[in-house]
Amino acid sequence: MSRVSILLIVALLPISFVRGSVFAESSPIEGVSYPKMGEHRVTYKLIFKLYDAALFTESGATADEVLARNCSFRLEFHYLRSISKATIIESADHMLAKNLSVEALSRITAATEQLHATYRSVQTGDVSSLTYIANVGTTFTINGEQLITIPGEEFAQHYLQIWLGERPISLQLRDRLLGK
C-alpha cells in the first residue's frame, strides 16, 4: 500500500466514526420527561445504515428494571433508509422465533398479528416508536401517529425481546440501549 493511500485512509477515519446523536436527551411520555438511557446505530453487513435506536426510561430506572418491564419506557427508531413492511415483519417474526418458546410465541400471536397489520413500509427520515407504559400496554407510533396499543405486560415482555432479550437482533445494540 502506498504512503499516500495510508495517509488518505488515516485522514478519513475520523469522518467515518464521528456522528452526532439524532435523539434528544429526553422524551416526553404521558407528560413526564424520560431521560435517554442509551442509543445505537444499526447497520447491515457493516456498510448499510438501517436505523438509529434509542431507549428512554423513567428517571432512575435500571437496565434490570427495563428488562423485567418494571418501568415505563420508549424504544424509538430513526430510519436511515427505506425498509419494506414485508422485511420489517419477516425480521420481527425471525427474531421472535429465535427468542421465544413455541408456547410463549403462541400466547402473543394474535397481538403480534394486530401490531404487524399496522406496520407500513418506512422511508428515510421516518420515526417510529414502541412505548411501554406499566399497567397499560405497548403503543406503536409512526411519525407521531399512534397506530395501536396492545394492552398488558406479556406482549411487551415477549415482543421487545427482539431488541432487549437474551438473543437480540444485536448484542451491541441491546447493551448500548441499556447504557452498558
C-alpha positions, 0 to 999 in steps of 0.5 A: 500500500502506498504512503499516500493511500495510508495517509488518505485512509488515516485522514478519513477515519475520523469522518467515518466514526464521528456522528452526532446523536439524532435523539434528544436527551429526553422524551416526553411520555404521558407528560413526564420527561424520560431521560435517554438511557442509551442509543445505537446505530444499526447497520447491515453487513457493516456498510448499510445504515438501517436505523438509529435506536434509542431507549428512554426510561423513567428517571432512575430506572435500571437496565434490570428494571427495563428488562423485567418491564418494571418501568415505563419506557420508549424504544424509538427508531430513526430510519436511515433508509427505506425498509419494506413492511414485508422485511420489517415483519419477516425480521420481527417474526425471525427474531421472535422465533429465535427468542421465544418458546413455541408456547410463549410465541403462541400466547402473543400471536394474535397481538403480534398479528394486530401490531404487524397489520399496522406496520407500513413500509418506512422511508428515510427520515421516518420515526417510529416508536414502541412505548411501554407504559406499566399497567397499560400496554405497548403503543406503536407510533409512526411519525407521531401517529399512534397506530395501536396499543396492545394492552398488558405486560406479556406482549411487551415482555415477549415482543421487545425481546427482539431488541432487549432479550437474551438473543437480540437482533444485536448484542451491541445494540441491546447493551448500548440501549441499556447504557452498558 
